[in-house]
Amino acid sequence: MQRITIAPGYEISRVIRGGWQLAGGHGAIDGDSAVEDMIAFADAGITTFDCADIYTGVEELIGRFRVAYKNLRGAEALSRIRVHTKFVPDLTVLPNISKAYVEGVIDTSRKRLNLDCLDLVQFHWWAYDIEGWLQTAGWLKELHEAGKIGKISGTNFDTDHIEAIIGSGVPFTSLQLQYSLLDRRPEKRMVALAQEKNFALFCYGTVAGGFLGDRWLGQKEPEHPLENRSLTKYKLIIDDFGGWDLFQALLSTLRGIADRHDTDIATTASAAMLTKPGVAAVIVGARNREHLKSNLAIADIALSETDRAEIDAILAQSKPLDGDVYTLERDREGRHGSIMKYNLNKGEQK
């Protein structure tokens, strides 16, 4: 597994194990099996794990894994494990957010993860029209200085707001954002800012909820309602990208490239994102270790100039998605924003 240093003394695997599929809406989770799966990922070289305060039960599972991994492999092996969580205050909390609230959520994550100092916290703010996001970033800086947060990062902020956060003096390490062959909004401005200000990009959505996979090659366009909110979300991206026929052309091209590398479409689509400027890692969702072999292969595939040219020829026919990073999803009345859930902490932390 390729590794990359994104800050002095801070190294991660270039494939990050996502935790969202271990949360509430994806079926029952057996805790012991989930911990065993995490051990298998870590042993194989995927040593960085992504979670969030709003992913029900996932921080606790990763906390259990950390204890088990230290017992099995020792303190030195545990020191290679990185856990990236998120701070996602509910939309209803934003107008009255306080430092005490922020610290309470951070303390809860520390307890769940069995970490005195959280490795990396990715800050999200639902609504820019509600003031407080910059002040909250400052409170996170204070918690960093107090030794409760190691690295301050963000998720789903647009370019202007990241520029303001960095400009206010908050030490900023990385940004998690939706970035894929279908959704190239980060290339408008964010990639250049990341390179200028020296922060890493972590991509989610690289397989578009499963749409960028062999299962959908040659299939008819699905009709609503789709089987889950993730597919609904990414089908909207496909529509904006250029529609089902162009999407099928992209799948066919990726299948040809995958054949040359003895792999699958999803692995190829994720590997392509690791070649993008500024991209440090891709986040792969995984309920278990069923796809561990292909997850490991993402960082091993070396796309040729021919491979990239074939992908670029399809992408040249696509339509640019509107707005900056996450702009479409922030319109709570729009097609993309209306399917989001904005209050997932449910007032559990005060």
C-alpha positions in Angstrom: 0.0 0.0 0.0 1.3 3.4 -1.0 1.7 5.9 1.9 2.0 9.6 1.8 3.1 12.2 4.4 0.5 15.1 4.5 2.1 17.0 7.4 5.4 16.7 9.3 5.4 13.4 11.0 1.9 12.5 9.8 1.7 9.6 7.3 -1.4 7.9 6.0 -2.3 5.1 3.6 -3.4 6.4 0.1 -6.5 4.3 0.4 -8.6 5.2 3.4 -11.2 2.8 4.8 -14.5 4.7 5.0 -16.9 4.1 7.9 -20.2 5.3 6.7 -21.4 1.9 5.6 -21.0 0.7 9.2 -23.5 3.3 10.4 -27.2 3.0 10.9 -28.9 2.8 7.5 -27.0 -0.1 5.9 -28.3 -3.1 7.9 -27.3 -4.8 11.1 -23.6 -4.8 12.1 -21.9 -7.5 14.1 -19.3 -5.6 16.2 -16.9 -8.5 16.6 -16.8 -9.1 12.9 -16.4 -5.4 12.2 -13.4 -5.2 14.4 -11.9 -8.3 12.8 -12.4 -6.7 9.4 -10.6 -3.6 10.5 -7.7 -5.7 11.7 -7.5 -7.3 8.3 -7.5 -3.9 6.6 -4.7 -2.6 8.9 -2.6 -5.7 8.5 -2.9 -5.4 4.7 -1.6 -1.8 4.8 -4.8 0.3 4.8 -4.1 1.9 8.1 -6.2 5.0 7.9 -9.8 5.0 8.9 -12.5 7.6 8.3 -15.6 8.1 10.5 -17.7 10.9 12.0 -19.6 11.9 15.1 -22.8 11.5 13.1 -22.0 7.9 11.9 -24.0 6.0 14.5 -21.8 3.6 16.5 -18.8 3.8 14.1 -16.5 5.8 16.4 -17.2 3.2 19.2 -16.4 0.3 16.8 -13.1 2.0 15.7 -12.3 2.6 19.4 -12.8 -1.2 20.0 -10.6 -1.9 17.1 -7.8 0.3 18.4 -7.7 -1.5 21.7 -7.8 -4.9 20.0 -5.1 -4.0 17.5 -2.7 -2.8 20.3 -3.3 -6.1 22.2 -2.7 -8.2 19.1 0.1 -6.3 17.2 1.6 -4.0 19.9 2.0 -0.3 20.4 4.3 0.3 17.5 1.8 -1.2 15.0 -1.0 0.9 16.6 1.1 4.0 16.1 0.7 3.6 12.3 -3.1 3.7 12.6 -4.7 7.0 11.8 -8.4 7.8 12.6 -10.0 10.7 10.8 -13.3 11.7 12.3 -15.6 14.6 11.7 -17.3 17.4 13.6 -20.7 17.9 12.0 -23.0 20.1 14.2 -26.7 19.8 13.3 -28.3 22.5 11.2 -30.6 23.3 14.1 -27.6 23.9 16.4 -25.7 26.3 14.2 -27.5 29.6 15.2 -26.6 29.1 18.8 -23.4 27.0 18.7 -21.0 27.6 21.5 -17.4 26.6 22.4 -18.9 24.4 25.1 -20.9 22.5 22.5 -17.9 22.1 20.2 -15.7 20.9 23.1 -18.5 18.5 24.2 -18.7 16.8 20.8 -14.9 16.6 20.6 -14.7 15.1 24.1 -17.3 12.5 23.1 -15.3 11.5 20.0 -12.2 11.2 22.1 -13.9 8.9 24.5 -15.5 6.8 21.8 -12.2 6.4 19.9 -10.1 5.8 23.0 -7.8 8.7 22.0 -6.6 11.5 24.3 -5.9 13.6 21.2 -7.9 13.0 18.1 -5.7 12.4 15.1 -7.6 14.6 12.6 -11.0 16.3 12.8 -12.8 17.3 9.6 -15.2 20.2 10.2 -18.5 20.6 8.3 -20.9 23.5 8.4 -24.3 23.0 6.8 -25.4 26.6 6.0 -23.2 29.6 5.1 -26.1 32.0 5.7 -25.9 31.1 9.4 -23.0 32.9 10.9 -20.5 31.2 13.2 -18.5 28.9 10.9 -15.3 31.0 11.2 -15.6 31.4 14.9 -16.2 27.6 15.3 -13.0 27.0 13.2 -11.3 29.2 15.7 -12.6 27.1 18.6 -11.3 24.0 17.0 -7.9 25.8 16.8 -8.1 26.4 20.6 -8.9 22.7 21.1 -5.9 21.9 18.9 -3.7 24.1 21.1 -5.2 22.4 24.2 -4.0 19.0 22.9 -7.4 17.6 22.2 -7.2 17.7 18.4 -4.0 16.8 16.4 -4.9 18.1 12.9 -7.7 20.4 11.9 -9.3 19.7 8.5 -12.6 20.3 6.7 -15.2 18.5 4.7 -17.4 19.9 1.9 -16.4 23.5 2.3 -16.1 25.5 -0.9 -13.0 27.4 -2.0 -13.9 30.9 -0.6 -14.6 29.5 2.8 -11.4 27.4 3.0 -9.5 30.4 2.0 -11.1 32.4 4.8 -10.4 29.7 7.4 -6.8 29.4 6.5 -6.5 33.2 6.3 -7.8 33.5 9.9 -4.8 31.6 11.1 -6.3 28.1 11.6 -3.7 25.4 10.8 -5.4 23.4 8.0 -4.2 20.0 7.0 -6.7 18.5 4.5 -10.1 18.7 2.9 -12.5 15.7 2.4 -14.6 16.4 -0.7 -16.7 14.7 -3.4 -14.4 14.3 -6.3 -14.6 11.7 -9.0 -14.5 11.2 -12.8 -18.2 12.2 -12.8 -17.8 15.2 -10.4 -14.9 17.5 -11.2 -16.1 20.6 -9.4 -12.9 20.7 -7.3 -10.8 21.3 -10.5 -12.4 24.7 -11.0 -10.6 26.4 -8.0 -10.1 24.0 -5.0 -7.2 22.0 -6.5 -5.2 25.1 -7.2 -5.9 26.4 -3.6 -4.8 23.1 -2.1 -1.5 23.3 -4.0 -1.0 26.9 -3.1 -1.8 26.5 0.7 -0.3 23.0 0.9 -3.3 21.0 2.2 -4.2 17.5 1.1 -7.4 16.4 -0.7 -9.2 13.2 0.3 -11.8 12.1 -2.3 -15.0 10.4 -1.5 -17.6 9.3 -4.1 -14.9 8.0 -6.4 -17.2 5.1 -7.4 -20.4 7.2 -7.2 -22.2 5.0 -4.7 -21.5 1.9 -6.8 -22.6 3.3 -10.2 -19.0 3.4 -11.4 -18.8 -0.4 -11.3 -19.2 -3.4 -13.5 -22.8 -4.0 -12.2 -24.1 -1.0 -14.2 -22.3 -1.6 -17.5 -24.8 -2.2 -20.2 -27.8 -1.7 -17.9 -30.9 0.3 -18.7 -31.2 3.6 -17.0 -32.9 3.0 -13.6 -36.1 4.7 -12.6 -37.0 6.4 -9.3 -37.3 5.5 -6.6 -33.8 4.0 -6.3 -32.9 1.5 -3.6 -31.1 3.9 -1.3 -30.3 7.6 -0.8 -26.7 7.1 -2.0 -27.8 5.9 -5.4 -30.4 8.7 -5.6 -27.6 11.2 -4.9 -25.2 9.9 -7.5 -27.8 9.4 -10.2 -28.4 13.1 -10.0 -24.7 13.6 -10.6 -24.8 11.3 -13.6 -27.8 13.3 -15.0 -25.8 16.5 -14.6 -22.6 14.9 -16.0 -24.3 14.3 -19.4 -26.9 11.6 -19.0 -27.0 7.8 -19.1 -25.6 7.3 -22.6 -22.5 9.3 -21.9 -22.2 7.5 -18.5 -22.3 4.1 -20.3 -19.6 5.3 -22.7 -17.4 6.1 -19.6 -18.1 2.7 -18.1 -17.2 1.0 -21.4 -14.0 2.9 -21.6 -13.1 2.1 -18.0 -13.9 -1.6 -18.6 -11.4 -1.6 -21.5 -8.7 0.0 -19.3 -9.5 -2.4 -16.4 -9.0 -5.4 -18.8 -5.5 -4.2 -19.6 -4.7 -4.0 -15.8 -6.6 -7.2 -14.9 -8.9 -5.4 -12.5 -12.5 -4.0 -12.4 -14.2 -0.7 -13.2 -14.5 0.5 -9.6 -10.8 0.0 -8.9 -9.9 1.7 -12.1 -12.2 4.7 -11.4 -10.6 5.1 -7.9 -7.1 4.6 -9.2 -7.6 7.4 -11.7 -8.3 9.8 -8.9 -5.0 9.1 -7.2 -3.3 10.5 -10.3 -5.0 13.9 -9.9 -2.9 16.9 -8.6 -3.3 17.5 -4.9 -5.1 14.2 -4.2 -3.5 12.4 -1.3 -6.0 9.6 -0.8 -9.3 8.1 -1.8 -11.9 6.9 0.6 -13.5 3.5 0.0 -16.7 2.5 1.7 -16.6 -1.0 3.0 -19.0 -3.0 5.2 -16.5 -5.8 5.4 -13.3 -7.2 3.9 -15.1 -8.7 0.8 -13.5 -6.2 -1.5 -10.2 -5.8 0.4 -8.1 -7.2 -2.5 -9.5 -4.7 -5.0 -9.2 -1.9 -2.4 -5.5 -2.7 -2.1 -5.1 -2.7 -5.9 -6.3 0.9 -6.2 -2.8 2.2 -5.2 -1.0 -0.3 -7.3 -2.5 0.5 -10.7 -0.2 2.7 -12.9 -2.5 4.2 -15.6 -0.6 4.7 -18.9 -0.8 7.8 -21.0 -3.1 5.9 -23.3 -5.4 5.0 -20.4 -5.6 8.6 -19.3 -6.2 9.9 -22.8 -9.1 7.5 -23.3 -10.7 8.7 -20.1 -10.1 12.3 -21.0 -11.8 11.8 -24.4 -15.0 10.8 -22.7 -14.8 13.5 -20.0 -14.3 16.2 -22.7 -17.9 15.4 -23.8 -19.4 15.9 -20.4 -21.1 19.0 -18.9 -19.4 20.8 -16.0 -21.5 20.5 -12.8 -22.7 23.9 -11.5 -20.9 25.7 -8.7 -18.0 25.0 -6.5 -17.4 22.1 -4.1 -20.7 21.1 -2.5 -22.6 24.1 -3.8 -25.4 22.0 -5.3 -25.9 20.1 -2.1 -26.2 23.3 -0.1 -29.4 24.4 -1.8 -31.8 22.7 0.6 -34.7 23.2 -1.8 -32.8 22.0 -4.9 -32.6 18.6 -6.5 -29.3 17.7 -4.7 -29.9 19.3 -1.4 -33.5 18.2 -0.8 -32.4 14.6 -0.3 -29.8 15.4 2.4 -30.2 14.9 6.1 -29.1 17.9 8.1 -29.7 16.9 11.7 -27.9 13.6 12.4 -26.5 14.3 15.9 -30.2 14.5 17.1 -29.2 16.6 20.0 -27.3 13.8 21.7 -24.4 16.2 22.5 -25.1 19.4 24.4 
